[in-house]
């Protein structure tokens, strides 16, 4: 299903700059430089025009499903994760497929021919001067939620008392190095840099988060089918229930990242970092713990999704309240 862009923004959401202006003046003061605001306003100014979401969504899905999907099928189903020599020739194509959303955003933006559009899109990655608390939230919240999940499953701190912080921290660089190219960099220029601002201008923040969460979930379909662990956990068999749980997880994260996006004036850099920390939180935390049984890992995951759902609902309520306040202003 495609959601076209209206010619002008709805009354309740005229622009992201209007939506968050008072918040930034009250809370951020001089911490965010004027260039960040200018980039954000220029980005929003073109949201209701072109290029279209239709082209972006089609291209993002075609690139990933057409290039990465077949590679996963051959790698996982045909050769059972043993890569024959000739298959390495197609790794660059699979890599392009994994970068489908970001590549699609660049292609569709370039085809629109709007002067400076690519510069503005890429400029969203350079928005780094945001309050330090948002970096803290980005790096601390995901592992904290995972740790809270383990506490709930254990009904106490028994396992966490065995936590080796040095071992966990030693694993962070490797986890980040491997995770960064496969997801955060390849997706966020598309999801948060291109698609989210256009959905916000058309639908407002709540509906935009729900729509993007659904699009993001089912973009992972080839990974769900043929690469357990690349999207849903490998211990969860593919079923309607497991897909529904995964949708809740992704949509809750999307809602939280919408709040982050708005509170950092459209920083795709922070979106990339948030995507990275959500993807690696479990690996980093478990890297400092004794090996957990599969049943406990499954329980931790389910509780983790439940906690994320609560945080996602809180985020949606906050977005709805701010949107209502902006409409009344």
For each residue, the residues with C-beta under 8 A, 3 or more apart:
1:
2: 53 54 57
3: 53 199 202 203 211
4: 52 53 54 202
5: 47 48 49 52 53 198 201 202
6: 9 10 48 201 202
7: 48
8: 48
9: 6 13 14 15 47 48 201 202
10: 6 13 14 202 203 204
11: 14 327
12: 204 323 324 326 327
13: 9 10 19 200 201 203 204 205 323 326 327
14: 9 10 11 18 19 326
15: 9 18 19 41 44 45 201
16: 19 20 40 44 197 200 262 265 266
17: 20 21 37 40 41 44
18: 14 15 21 326 329
19: 13 14 15 16 200 205 262 322 323 326
20: 16 17 23 24 262 263 265 322
21: 17 18 24 25
22: 25 26
23: 20 26 27 28 263 322
24: 20 21 27 28 32 37 265
25: 21 22 28 29
26: 22 23
27: 23 24 131
28: 23 24 25 31 32 130 131
29: 25
30:
31: 28 129 130 131
32: 24 28 36 37 129 130 131 265
33: 36 37 129
34: 37 38
35: 38 39
36: 32 33 39 40 127 129 130 265 267
37: 17 24 32 33 34 40 41 265
38: 34 35 41 42
39: 35 36 42 43 120 123 124 126 127 265 266
40: 16 17 36 37 43 44 124 127 265 266
41: 15 17 37 38 44 45
42: 38 39 45 46 116 120
43: 39 40 46 47 120 121 123 124 197 266
44: 15 16 17 40 41 47 197 201 266
45: 15 41 42
46: 42 43 49 50 114 117 120
47: 5 9 43 44 197 198 200 201 202
48: 5 6 7 8 9 198 201 202
49: 5 46 114
50: 46 112 114
51: 55 56 108 109 111 112
52: 4 5 55 56 108
53: 2 3 4 5 56 57 195 198 199
54: 2 4 57 58
55: 51 52 58 59 108 111
56: 51 52 53 59 60 104 105 108 190 194 195
57: 2 53 54 60 61 104 195 215
58: 54 55 61 62
59: 55 56 62 63 100 103 104 107 108
60: 56 57 63 64 100 101 103 104 105 190 219
61: 57 58 64 65 100 219
62: 58 59 65 66 100
63: 59 60 66 67 68 96 97 99 100 103 104
64: 60 61 67 68 69 97 98 100 101 219 222
65: 61 62 68 69 97 221 222
66: 62 63 69 70 97
67: 63 64 70 71 93 94 96 97 100
68: 63 64 65 71 72 94 97 98 100 222 223
69: 64 65 66 72 73 97 221 222 225 226
70: 66 67 73 74
71: 67 68 74 75 87 90 91 93 94 97
72: 68 69 75 76 94 222 223 225 226 227 230
73: 69 70 76 77 78 222 225 226
74: 70 71 77 78 79 87
75: 71 72 78 79 81 83 87 226 227
76: 72 73 79 80 81 226 227 228
77: 73 74 80 226
78: 73 74 75
79: 74 75 76 82 83 84 87
80: 76 77
81: 75 76
82: 79
83: 75 79 87 88
84: 79 87
85: 88
86: 89
87: 71 74 75 79 83 84 90 91
88: 83 85 91
89: 86
90: 71 87 93 94
91: 71 87 88 94 95
92: 95 96
93: 67 71 90 96 97
94: 67 68 71 72 90 91 97 98
95: 91 92 98 99 181
96: 63 67 92 93 99 100 103
97: 63 64 65 66 67 68 69 71 93 94 100
98: 64 68 94 95 182 183 186
99: 63 95 96 102 103 185 186 187
100: 59 60 61 62 63 64 67 68 96 97 103 104 186 187 190 219
101: 60 64 104 105 186 187 188 189 190 191 194 195 219
102: 99 105 106 185 186 187 188 189 190 193
103: 59 60 63 96 99 100 106 107 186 190
104: 56 57 59 60 63 100 101 107 108 190 194
105: 56 60 101 102 108 109 121 189 190 193 194 195
106: 102 103 109 110 118 121 189
107: 59 103 104 110 111
108: 51 52 55 56 59 104 105 111 112 194
109: 51 105 106 112 114 117 118 121 194
110: 106 107 113 117 118
111: 51 55 107 108
112: 50 51 108 109 117
113: 110 117
114: 46 49 50 109 117
115:
116: 42 119 120
117: 46 109 110 112 113 114 120 121
118: 106 109 110 121 122
119: 116 122 123
120: 39 42 43 46 116 117 123 124
121: 43 105 106 109 117 118 124 189 193 194
122: 118 119 125 126 189
123: 39 43 119 120 126 127
124: 39 40 43 120 121 127 189 192 193 266 267 268 269
125: 122 189 193 268 269 272
126: 39 122 123 269
127: 36 39 40 123 124 130 264 265 266 267 268 269 270
128: 267 269
129: 31 32 33 36
130: 28 31 32 36 127 134 135 263 264 265 267 270
131: 27 28 31 32 134
132: 135 136
133: 136 137
134: 130 131 137 138 260 263 264 270
135: 130 132 138 139 270 273
136: 132 133 139 140
137: 133 134 140 141 260
138: 134 135 141 260 270 273 274 277
139: 135 136 142 273 277
140: 136 137 143 144
141: 137 138 144 145 256 277
142: 139 145 146 274 277 278 280 281
143: 140 146 147 277 281 284 285
144: 140 141 147 148
145: 141 142 148 149 281 304 307 308 311
146: 142 143 149 150 281 282 285 300 304
147: 143 144 150 151 160 285
148: 144 145 151 152 307
149: 145 146 152 153 300 301 303 304 307
150: 146 147 153 154 159 160 285 289 300
151: 147 148 154 156 157 160
152: 148 149 155 303
153: 149 150 296 299 300 303
154: 150 151 157 158 159 160
155: 152
156: 151
157: 151 154 160 161
158: 154 161 162
159: 150 154 162 163 289 290 292
160: 147 150 151 154 157 163 289
161: 157 158
162: 158 159 289 290
163: 159 160 168 285 288 289
164: 167 168 288 289
165: 168 169 288
166: 169 170 288
167: 164 170 171 287 288
168: 163 164 165 171 172 284 285 287 288
169: 165 166 172 288
170: 166 167 173 287
171: 167 168 174 175 283 284 287 288
172: 168 169 175 176 280 284
173: 170 176 177
174: 171 177 178
175: 171 172 178 179 280 283 284 287
176: 172 173 179 180 276 280
177: 173 174 180
178: 174 175 181 182
179: 175 176 182 183 184 276 279 280
180: 176 177 183 184 185 272 276
181: 95 178 184 185 186
182: 98 178 179 186
183: 98 179 180 186 187 275 276 279
184: 179 180 181 187 188 272 273 275 276 279
185: 99 102 180 181 188 189 272
186: 98 99 100 101 102 103 181 182 183
187: 99 100 101 102 183 184 190 191 216 275
188: 101 102 184 185 191 192 193 268 271 272 275
189: 101 102 105 106 121 122 124 125 185 192 193 194 268
190: 56 60 100 101 102 103 104 105 187 193 194 195
191: 101 187 188 194 195 196 212 215 216 271
192: 124 188 189 195 196 257 261 268 271
193: 102 105 121 124 125 188 189 190 196 197 268 271
194: 56 101 104 105 108 109 121 189 190 191 197 198
195: 53 56 57 101 105 190 191 192 198 199 212 215
196: 191 192 193 199 200 208 212 258 261
197: 16 43 44 47 193 194 200 201 266
198: 5 47 48 53 194 195 201 202
199: 3 53 195 196 202 203 207 208 211 212
200: 13 16 19 47 196 197 203 204 205 208 258
201: 5 6 9 13 15 44 47 48 197 198
202: 3 4 5 6 9 10 47 48 198 199 208
203: 3 10 13 199 200 207 208 211
204: 10 12 13 200 207 208 319 323
205: 13 19 200 208 209 258 262 319 320 322 323
206: 209 210 316 319 320 323
207: 199 203 204 210 211
208: 196 199 200 202 203 204 205 211 212 258
209: 205 206 212 213 251 254 255 258 315 316 319
210: 206 207 213 214 251 254 255 316
211: 3 199 203 207 208 214 215
212: 191 195 196 199 208 209 215 216 254 258
213: 209 210 216 217 247 250 251 252 253 254 255
214: 210 211 217 218 247 251
215: 57 191 195 211 212 218 219
216: 187 191 212 213 219 220 250 251 254
217: 213 214 220 243 246 247 250 251
218: 214 215 221
219: 60 61 64 100 101 215 216
220: 216 217 223 224 230 231 232 246 250
221: 65 69 218 224 225
222: 64 65 68 69 72 73 225 226 227
223: 68 72 220 226 227 230 231 232
224: 220 221 231 232 238 243 246
225: 69 72 73 221 222 238
226: 69 72 73 75 76 77 222 223
227: 72 75 76 222 223 230 231
228: 76 232 233 234 236
229: 232 233 234
230: 72 220 223 227
231: 220 223 224 227 246
232: 220 223 224 228 229 236 238 242 243 245 246
233: 228 229 236 297 298 301
234: 228 229
235: 294 297 298 301
236: 228 232 233 242 245 246 298 301
237: 242
238: 224 225 232 242 243
239: 242 243
240: 243 244
241: 244 245
242: 232 236 237 238 239 245 246
243: 217 224 232 238 239 240 246 247
244: 240 241 247 248
245: 232 236 241 242 248 249 302 305
246: 217 220 224 231 232 236 242 243 249 250
247: 213 214 217 243 244 250 251
248: 244 245 251 252 305 308 309 312
249: 245 246 252 253 304 305 308 309
250: 213 216 217 220 246 247 253 254
251: 209 210 213 214 216 217 247 248 254 255 312
252: 213 248 249 255 256 305 308 309 311 312 313 315
253: 213 249 250 256 257 278 308 312
254: 209 210 212 213 216 250 251 257 258 312
255: 209 210 213 251 252 258 259 312 313 315 316 319
256: 141 252 253 259 260 274 308 311 312 315
257: 192 253 254 260 261 271 274 275
258: 196 200 205 208 209 212 254 255 261 262 315 319
259: 255 256 262 263 315 318 319
260: 134 137 138 256 257 263 264 267 270 271 274
261: 192 196 257 258 264 266 267 270 271
262: 16 19 20 205 258 259 265 266 319
263: 20 23 130 134 259 260
264: 127 130 134 260 261 267 270
265: 16 20 24 32 36 37 39 40 127 130 262
266: 16 39 40 43 44 124 127 197 261 262
267: 36 124 127 128 130 260 261 264 270 271
268: 124 125 127 188 189 192 193 271 272
269: 124 125 126 127 128 272 273
270: 127 130 134 135 138 260 261 264 267 273 274
271: 188 191 192 193 257 260 261 267 268 274 275
272: 125 180 184 185 188 268 269 275 276
273: 135 138 139 184 269 270 276 277
274: 138 142 256 257 260 270 271 277 278
275: 183 184 187 188 257 271 272 278 279
276: 176 179 180 183 184 272 273 279 280
277: 138 139 141 142 143 273 274 280 281
278: 142 253 274 275 281
279: 179 183 184 275 276
280: 142 172 175 176 179 276 277 283 284
281: 142 143 145 146 277 278 284 285
282: 146 285 286 300 301 304
283: 171 175 280 286 287
284: 143 168 171 172 175 280 281 287 288
285: 143 146 147 150 163 168 281 282 288 289
286: 282 283 289 292 297
287: 167 168 170 171 175 283 284
288: 163 164 165 166 167 168 169 171 284 285
289: 150 159 160 162 163 164 285 286 292
290: 159 162
291:
292: 159 286 289 296 297 300
293: 296 297
294: 235 297 298
295: 298 299
296: 153 292 293 299 300
297: 233 235 286 292 293 294 300 301
298: 233 235 236 294 295 301 302
299: 153 295 296 302 303
300: 146 149 150 153 282 292 296 297 303 304
301: 149 233 235 236 282 297 298 304 305
302: 245 298 299 305 306
303: 149 152 153 299 300 306 307
304: 145 146 149 249 282 300 301 307 308
305: 245 248 249 252 301 302 308 309
306: 302 303 309 310
307: 145 148 149 303 304 310 311
308: 145 248 249 252 253 256 304 305 311 312
309: 248 249 252 305 306 312 313
310: 306 307 313 314
311: 145 252 256 307 308 314 315
312: 248 251 252 253 254 255 256 308 309 315 316
313: 252 255 309 310 316 317
314: 310 311 317 318
315: 209 252 255 256 258 259 311 312 318 319
316: 206 209 210 255 312 313 319 320
317: 313 314 320 321
318: 259 314 315 321 322
319: 204 205 206 209 255 258 259 262 315 316 322 323
320: 205 206 316 317 323 324
321: 317 318 324 325
322: 19 20 23 205 318 319 325 326
323: 12 13 19 204 205 206 319 320 326 327
324: 12 320 321 327 328
325: 321 322 328 329
326: 12 13 14 18 19 322 323 329
327: 11 12 13 323 324
328: 324 325
329: 18 325 326
